[in-house]
Every structure is written in structure tokens, then in C-alpha cells.
Amino acid sequence: MTSPEPTLYRSPLKDFLRRFLRHRLIILGSIIILSLAVIALFGSKLAPYDPVAMNFAERFATPSLRHPFGTDEFGRDVFSRVLYGAAVSFKVAFIAVAISGTAGVFLGAVAGFFGRWLDEVIMRFMDILFAFPAVLLAITVMAILGRGVGNAMIAIAIVYAPIFARVTRGAVISVRGLEYVTAARALGQQDGFIIWRHVLPNAIGPIIVQTSLSLAFAILAEAALSFFGLGTQPPDPSWGRMLAEGRGFLQQAPWMGIFPGLAIMMSVMGFNFLGDGLRDLLDPRLKQVLSANR
């Protein structure tokens, strides 16, 4: 009688990384995001011209080796402005999502773990914010706070905090009644420690996916606010501001709107690809299917 072959232990981290590197959507999204992140970090060194320097002798210059993306109505190099605009869009998006994620995860975890009246109060307030269209709510907040990049971050954070709260609450409710949480309570551990040590680590998957998707929408929101003149103020470059400046010259110089529009599209695609891929990868049902197909 032959003994069964021993099952090799596979590290969860190594298993996750292996599946991560085999997921084409995640790889594509990661490449796009990393490329744009490098541009955002080093755009000031990569830009061949000062993004706000005017040269009226080269107004509306068509794309060429001298000006790869052409120039605008003031003779400013569009390529340099797109590079600098990446830093603005990524900074606003990451800071806004960090604020909204922190606030939303905290409120959602408290509401989901404790429930009852605390859940009702928190989630009804989140529902009020969630009832407004995202851009309309952001514009309303900007009307109260005033124009500027800093206020745009706050406005976007307020818009997306309810989404994080909903996602976190649902994830916490799904794990709060499991055995290890009950055991932690039986051992006399504090509620805050249980949430931080036991509940959130096991509910982190949906939060990670939501973070990636929120970054995509935050870039769109920043572009929309700047387009309406509420975010980045001239002459500072931002993708949304460049779209607003280029809309009056679509026939004369279409490149003024095409290239910042492509930058926005690529950023949103990259974060959406990453978010969709992580959703597939962190979905327990899909994980079982992948394991069965090995």
C-alpha cells in the first residue's frame, strides 16, 4: 500500500504574488499606473520647457520634434504642461482618497461592528451624502470652501467617504460573527483591538479594490473641478484646466484638448484595470475556481 504524496506547503504571500503576476489585467493596469506615477514624480525634470512660459511667436504650433504635443494660444508647450499636470492630478487623487478612505473605513467599521443605533446614525448620514451626484456634491462643497487645489481635495474626500463607509460596513458585517471574533471577545480583548487586529485584516480585500477604483474617479473629479474653474487656477497646469482652455480652439488647435484628455483616459483605465483585476484576485469564489483548475 503506497502512502499518499505529501502536500507541499505554499506560503499565502507567495501564492498571492504568483497569481498577481499571472493576472494580465493587473499587470497592464500596474504598468500604466507606474508609468504615469514616474511622470508625476519626475515631470519637472522631464519637461523640456517651463510649463507657464509664454512665447507668442509660436502660438498654436502643430506637434513636431520641437513641441511633441504642439503649443497653446499663449505659445506654451503642451507636452510640458501635460507632464506637470500629472503631478497635480495624482497628488489631489491620492491625498483625497487617503482622507476619504481613512474616514470612511473608520465610520464603516464602527457602524458594522457595533450595529444598532450607531449603525443607523452613521449610515443614514452617509446615505444623505451618497444621494447627491458626485460632481454636484463636490461643486457644492467647493462653493462653500472656495476655489483651489486644497479645497478640491477636501471636496473629493467628502464625496467618496460614504462609498468607503458602505464597503467597509458590509465587509465587517460579514466577518464580525465568525469564530475568531467570538473567541477574541471571550478572551476579554477590547473592541477597538478586535476591530483593528481581527476584523479589518479579514475585510481588507474589498477596501483595497475600492481604493483603486476611487483613485480613478478622483482623477476624473479633479479634472471636472478644474474644468469648471474650481480646482487648479491659471496659469498652473492641470489636465482638467487644459481641457477647459482647449475647448475654445478645437478646430484651430485640437491637440490642446486631445493630449490632456488622453492622459486622463489612460490614468482612469490604469486604475480601473488594477481595481477589476484585484477584485477578481481577492474574490474567494474565484480563488476556489482557480485552485480547482490547477
C-alpha positions in Angstrom: 0.0 0.0 0.0 1.5 3.2 -1.1 1.4 6.2 1.2 -0.2 9.4 -0.1 2.1 12.0 -1.6 2.8 14.8 0.9 1.1 18.1 0.2 3.7 20.8 -0.2 3.1 23.9 2.0 2.6 27.0 -0.1 3.1 30.4 1.5 -0.1 32.5 1.2 2.0 35.6 0.3 3.9 33.6 -2.4 0.7 32.2 -3.7 -0.9 35.6 -3.9 2.1 37.1 -5.7 2.2 34.2 -8.1 -1.5 34.7 -9.0 -0.9 38.5 -9.1 1.9 38.2 -11.6 -0.2 35.9 -13.8 -3.2 38.2 -14.0 -2.9 40.2 -17.2 -5.4 42.9 -16.3 -3.4 43.7 -13.1 -0.1 43.7 -14.9 -1.4 46.1 -17.6 -3.0 48.4 -15.0 0.2 48.4 -12.9 2.4 49.3 -15.9 0.1 52.2 -16.8 -0.1 53.5 -13.3 3.6 53.1 -12.6 4.5 54.9 -15.8 2.2 57.8 -15.0 3.5 57.9 -11.4 7.0 58.2 -12.7 5.9 61.1 -14.9 4.1 62.7 -11.9 7.2 62.4 -9.7 9.8 63.5 -12.3 7.7 65.6 -14.7 9.5 68.8 -13.7 12.8 67.2 -14.7 11.5 65.5 -17.9 9.7 68.6 -19.2 11.7 70.4 -21.9 10.1 73.8 -21.3 8.7 75.9 -18.5 5.0 75.0 -18.5 3.9 78.6 -17.8 6.5 80.3 -20.1 4.7 82.2 -22.9 6.1 82.5 -26.5 3.7 84.4 -28.7 5.9 83.7 -31.7 5.0 80.0 -31.5 1.3 80.3 -30.8 -0.7 77.2 -32.0 2.4 75.4 -33.3 1.5 72.0 -34.6 3.0 68.9 -32.9 6.6 68.5 -34.0 10.0 67.3 -32.7 10.4 70.7 -31.1 7.0 70.6 -29.5 5.8 67.0 -29.4 2.2 67.9 -28.3 2.2 71.4 -30.0 1.6 74.7 -28.3 -1.4 76.5 -27.0 -2.8 80.0 -27.5 0.0 81.6 -25.5 2.8 79.6 -27.1 3.2 77.4 -24.1 4.5 73.8 -24.7 1.6 71.4 -24.3 3.9 68.4 -23.6 5.5 70.2 -20.7 2.1 71.2 -19.3 0.8 67.6 -19.5 3.8 66.4 -17.6 3.4 68.9 -14.9 -0.4 68.3 -14.8 0.2 64.7 -13.9 1.7 65.8 -10.6 -1.4 67.8 -9.8 -3.9 65.1 -10.7 -2.1 62.4 -8.8 -1.4 64.5 -5.7 -5.1 65.5 -5.5 -6.3 62.0 -6.2 -4.0 60.2 -3.7 -4.5 62.7 -0.8 -8.2 62.9 -1.3 -8.6 59.1 -1.4 -6.3 58.8 1.7 -8.6 61.2 3.6 -11.9 59.7 2.4 -10.6 56.1 2.9 -9.4 56.8 6.4 -12.7 58.5 7.4 -14.9 56.1 5.6 -13.2 52.9 6.8 -13.3 54.1 10.4 -17.0 55.0 10.2 -17.9 51.9 8.3 -16.0 49.7 10.7 -17.7 51.3 13.8 -21.1 51.0 12.1 -20.7 47.4 11.0 -19.1 46.1 14.2 -21.4 47.7 16.8 -24.6 48.0 14.8 -27.9 49.1 16.3 -28.4 52.9 16.8 -24.8 53.7 16.0 -25.1 51.9 12.7 -28.4 53.8 11.9 -27.0 57.2 12.7 -23.7 56.8 10.8 -25.2 55.1 7.7 -28.2 57.5 7.4 -25.7 60.4 7.3 -23.7 58.5 4.7 -26.8 57.9 2.7 -27.6 61.6 2.7 -24.2 62.4 1.2 -24.4 59.4 -1.2 -27.8 60.6 -2.5 -26.1 63.6 -4.3 -24.4 63.1 -7.6 -20.7 63.0 -7.0 -19.7 66.0 -9.2 -22.7 68.1 -7.9 -21.8 67.4 -4.3 -18.1 68.3 -5.0 -19.2 71.6 -6.7 -21.4 72.4 -3.7 -18.6 71.8 -1.3 -16.3 74.0 -3.4 -18.9 76.7 -3.5 -18.7 76.8 0.3 -15.0 76.4 0.8 -13.8 78.4 -2.2 -11.6 77.6 -5.2 -8.2 76.0 -5.0 -6.4 72.6 -5.1 -6.5 72.1 -1.3 -10.3 72.7 -1.2 -10.7 70.3 -4.2 -9.0 67.6 -2.1 -11.4 68.1 0.7 -14.4 68.2 -1.6 -13.4 64.9 -3.3 -12.7 63.3 0.1 -16.2 64.2 1.2 -17.7 62.7 -1.9 -16.0 59.3 -1.6 -16.0 58.8 2.1 -19.6 57.4 2.0 -18.5 54.8 -0.5 -15.7 53.6 1.7 -18.1 53.5 4.7 -20.6 51.3 2.8 -17.9 48.9 1.5 -16.2 48.6 4.9 -19.5 48.2 6.8 -20.6 45.3 4.5 -17.2 43.6 4.8 -17.2 44.0 8.6 -20.7 42.6 9.0 -19.7 39.5 7.0 -16.9 38.7 9.5 -17.9 40.1 12.9 -19.8 36.9 13.8 -17.1 34.4 12.9 -15.5 32.2 15.4 -12.2 34.0 15.8 -14.0 37.3 16.6 -16.2 35.5 19.2 -13.1 33.9 20.7 -11.4 37.3 20.9 -14.4 38.7 22.8 -14.4 35.6 25.1 -10.7 36.3 26.0 -11.7 39.8 27.1 -10.0 41.8 24.3 -11.1 45.4 23.8 -13.5 46.1 20.9 -11.0 48.6 19.3 -8.3 45.9 19.3 -10.6 43.3 17.9 -11.6 45.6 15.0 -8.0 46.5 14.3 -6.4 43.2 14.8 -9.0 40.7 13.7 -11.9 42.3 11.8 -10.3 44.8 9.4 -7.4 42.5 8.2 -10.0 39.9 7.1 -12.2 42.6 5.4 -9.3 44.4 3.7 -9.9 42.9 0.2 -13.0 45.0 -0.8 -11.3 48.1 0.7 -8.2 47.6 -1.5 -10.4 47.2 -4.6 -12.4 50.3 -3.7 -9.3 52.3 -3.1 -8.1 51.6 -6.7 -11.4 52.4 -8.2 -11.8 55.6 -6.1 -8.4 56.8 -7.4 -9.7 56.6 -10.9 -12.9 58.5 -10.1 -10.9 61.1 -8.0 -8.7 61.9 -11.1 -11.9 62.4 -13.0 -13.4 64.6 -10.2 -10.3 66.7 -10.1 -10.4 67.2 -13.8 -14.0 68.1 -13.7 -13.5 70.7 -10.9 -10.5 72.2 -12.7 -12.5 72.2 -16.0 -15.2 74.3 -14.3 -12.5 76.7 -12.8 -12.9 75.5 -9.2 -9.7 73.4 -8.8 -6.3 74.4 -10.3 -6.1 78.1 -11.1 -4.3 79.6 -14.1 -1.5 79.7 -15.1 -0.7 76.4 -13.2 -1.3 73.4 -15.5 -3.7 70.6 -14.8 -5.3 68.2 -17.2 -8.8 69.4 -16.4 -7.7 73.0 -16.7 -6.0 72.3 -20.1 -9.3 70.7 -21.4 -11.1 73.9 -20.4 -8.6 76.0 -22.2 -8.6 73.9 -25.3 -12.3 73.6 -25.8 -12.4 77.1 -27.5 -9.8 76.0 -30.0 -11.0 72.6 -31.1 -10.9 73.4 -34.8 -7.8 75.6 -34.7 -5.6 73.5 -32.3 -7.3 70.2 -31.4 -4.1 68.9 -29.8 -4.7 71.3 -26.9 -7.6 69.1 -25.7 -6.6 65.7 -27.2 -3.4 65.1 -25.2 -4.6 66.1 -21.7 -7.8 64.1 -22.5 -5.7 61.0 -23.4 -3.7 61.5 -20.1 -6.9 61.4 -18.1 -8.2 58.4 -20.1 -5.0 56.4 -19.5 -5.0 57.2 -15.8 -8.6 56.1 -15.3 -8.1 53.0 -17.4 -5.0 52.0 -15.4 -6.7 52.3 -12.0 -9.8 50.6 -13.3 -7.8 47.7 -14.8 -6.0 47.3 -11.5 -9.2 47.5 -9.5 -11.0 45.0 -11.6 -8.0 42.6 -11.5 -7.7 42.9 -7.7 -11.5 42.3 -7.4 -11.1 39.0 -9.3 -8.0 38.1 -7.4 -9.4 38.7 -4.0 -12.8 37.2 -4.7 -12.9 34.0 -2.6 -15.2 32.2 -5.0 -12.8 32.9 -7.9 -9.9 31.8 -5.7 -11.6 28.4 -5.3 -12.2 28.1 -9.0 -8.5 28.9 -9.7 -7.4 26.3 -7.1 -9.6 23.7 -8.6 -8.2 24.3 -12.1 -4.6 23.8 -11.1 
